[in-house]
Amino acid sequence: MKSFMVDSCVLLDILTEDPEWFAWSAKALSEAVDEGLLAINPIIYAEISISFDRIEDLEAAFPADYLLWKPLPPEAAFLAGKCFLKYRRRGGQRTTPLPDFFIGAHAAVEQMPLITRDAARFGTYFPKLSLIQPPERENG
């Protein structure tokens, strides 16, 4: 069965009922569920956890049967490091790898489309990664 990696921004749109992005994010998740499973990794889990005071509340918001938990494979961590090195060589100022490098690398290594509305960095560092993004960003 096909799996889709879900970026934290999309899940946060649902949680916060973001006025600008809720409709697009809900539709993207609904369409993906029709085709397969929604997946997250520890990085995404950590990013969405900041919206909750207790782990039980987070688990209730996104039950285990809604989101498939995928551990970060070593190959994805290695690829994230290589992409971070490229970022630094291009003048990036951060001194540690950004979460998007781990998320993009994980989706790329496991060949999962990534549902995101923040596709610029993913497209730059993971050009072969299949991105599901808002239409106004698909060609730019």
C-alpha positions as CSV (number, residue, x, y, z in Angstrom):
1,M,0.0,0.0,0.0
2,K,1.3,3.5,-0.9
3,S,2.4,5.8,2.0
4,F,2.5,9.6,2.0
5,M,4.9,11.5,4.3
6,V,3.0,14.4,5.9
7,D,4.9,17.6,6.7
8,S,4.2,19.1,10.1
9,C,2.9,22.3,8.6
10,V,0.0,20.4,7.1
11,L,-0.9,18.7,10.3
12,L,-0.6,22.0,12.2
13,D,-3.0,23.6,9.6
14,I,-5.5,21.0,10.6
15,L,-4.9,21.3,14.4
16,T,-5.1,25.1,14.4
17,E,-7.8,25.3,11.7
18,D,-5.6,27.8,9.9
19,P,-7.8,30.2,8.0
20,E,-5.5,30.3,5.0
21,W,-4.4,26.7,4.7
22,F,-7.0,24.5,6.5
23,A,-9.1,23.7,3.4
24,W,-6.1,22.9,1.2
25,S,-4.4,20.7,3.9
26,A,-7.7,18.9,4.7
27,K,-8.3,18.1,1.0
28,A,-4.7,17.0,0.4
29,L,-4.9,14.6,3.4
30,S,-8.3,13.3,2.4
31,E,-7.1,12.6,-1.1
32,A,-4.0,10.8,0.1
33,V,-6.0,8.6,2.5
34,D,-8.1,7.5,-0.4
35,E,-4.9,6.2,-2.0
36,G,-2.9,4.9,1.0
37,L,-1.5,5.7,4.4
38,L,-0.3,8.9,6.0
39,A,3.1,8.7,7.6
40,I,5.1,10.8,10.0
41,N,8.6,10.4,11.6
42,P,10.1,11.5,14.9
43,I,11.0,14.9,13.5
44,I,7.5,15.6,12.4
45,Y,6.1,14.3,15.7
46,A,8.5,16.6,17.6
47,E,7.4,19.6,15.5
48,I,3.7,19.0,16.1
49,S,4.2,18.2,19.8
50,I,4.8,21.9,20.6
51,S,1.0,22.5,20.2
52,F,0.2,20.2,23.1
53,D,0.9,20.2,26.8
54,R,0.6,16.4,27.2
55,I,1.5,13.5,25.0
56,E,-1.9,12.0,25.6
57,D,-3.5,15.0,24.0
58,L,-1.3,14.7,20.9
59,E,-2.0,10.9,20.7
60,A,-5.8,11.7,20.9
61,A,-5.5,14.3,18.2
62,F,-3.8,12.0,15.8
63,P,-4.6,8.4,16.7
64,A,-2.2,5.6,15.7
65,D,-4.6,4.3,13.1
66,Y,-4.6,7.7,11.4
67,L,-0.9,8.3,11.1
68,L,1.7,5.6,10.5
69,W,4.8,6.0,12.6
70,K,8.0,5.5,10.5
71,P,11.3,5.5,12.3
72,L,14.1,7.5,10.6
73,P,16.3,5.1,8.6
74,P,20.1,5.6,8.7
75,E,20.1,6.2,5.0
76,A,17.8,9.1,5.5
77,A,20.0,10.6,8.2
78,F,23.0,10.2,6.0
79,L,21.2,11.9,3.1
80,A,20.0,14.7,5.4
81,G,23.6,15.3,6.4
82,K,24.8,15.5,2.7
83,C,22.0,18.0,1.9
84,F,22.9,20.1,4.9
85,L,26.5,20.2,3.7
86,K,25.2,21.4,0.3
87,Y,23.2,24.0,2.1
88,R,26.2,25.2,4.0
89,R,28.3,25.4,0.9
90,R,25.6,27.5,-0.7
91,G,26.0,30.0,2.1
92,G,23.5,28.7,4.6
93,Q,24.0,30.1,8.1
94,R,22.5,27.4,10.3
95,T,25.1,25.3,12.2
96,T,23.0,22.1,12.5
97,P,20.8,20.3,10.0
98,L,17.3,21.8,9.7
99,P,14.3,19.5,10.3
100,D,13.2,19.8,6.7
101,F,16.4,18.0,5.6
102,F,15.5,15.0,7.8
103,I,11.8,15.0,6.6
104,G,12.8,15.4,2.9
105,A,15.5,12.8,3.1
106,H,13.2,10.3,4.8
107,A,10.5,10.7,2.1
108,A,13.1,10.5,-0.6
109,V,14.8,7.4,0.7
110,E,11.5,5.6,1.2
111,Q,10.1,7.0,-2.1
112,M,7.0,8.5,-0.4
113,P,5.4,11.5,-1.9
114,L,5.6,14.4,0.6
115,I,2.5,16.4,1.4
116,T,3.7,20.0,2.2
117,R,2.8,23.6,1.6
118,D,6.4,24.7,2.2
119,A,8.0,23.0,-0.8
120,A,10.9,25.5,-1.7
121,R,13.6,23.8,0.3
122,F,12.4,20.3,-0.5
123,G,12.4,21.0,-4.2
124,T,15.9,22.5,-4.0
125,Y,17.6,19.8,-2.0
126,F,15.5,16.8,-3.1
127,P,14.7,17.4,-6.8
128,K,13.5,13.9,-7.4
129,L,11.1,13.9,-4.4
130,S,7.4,13.8,-5.4
131,L,5.7,16.8,-3.7
132,I,2.0,17.3,-3.1
133,Q,1.7,21.0,-2.7
134,P,-0.8,23.9,-3.3
135,P,-1.3,24.4,-7.0
136,E,0.1,28.0,-7.0
137,R,3.4,26.5,-5.9
138,E,3.7,23.5,-8.2
139,N,5.6,25.3,-11.0
140,G,7.6,27.8,-9.1
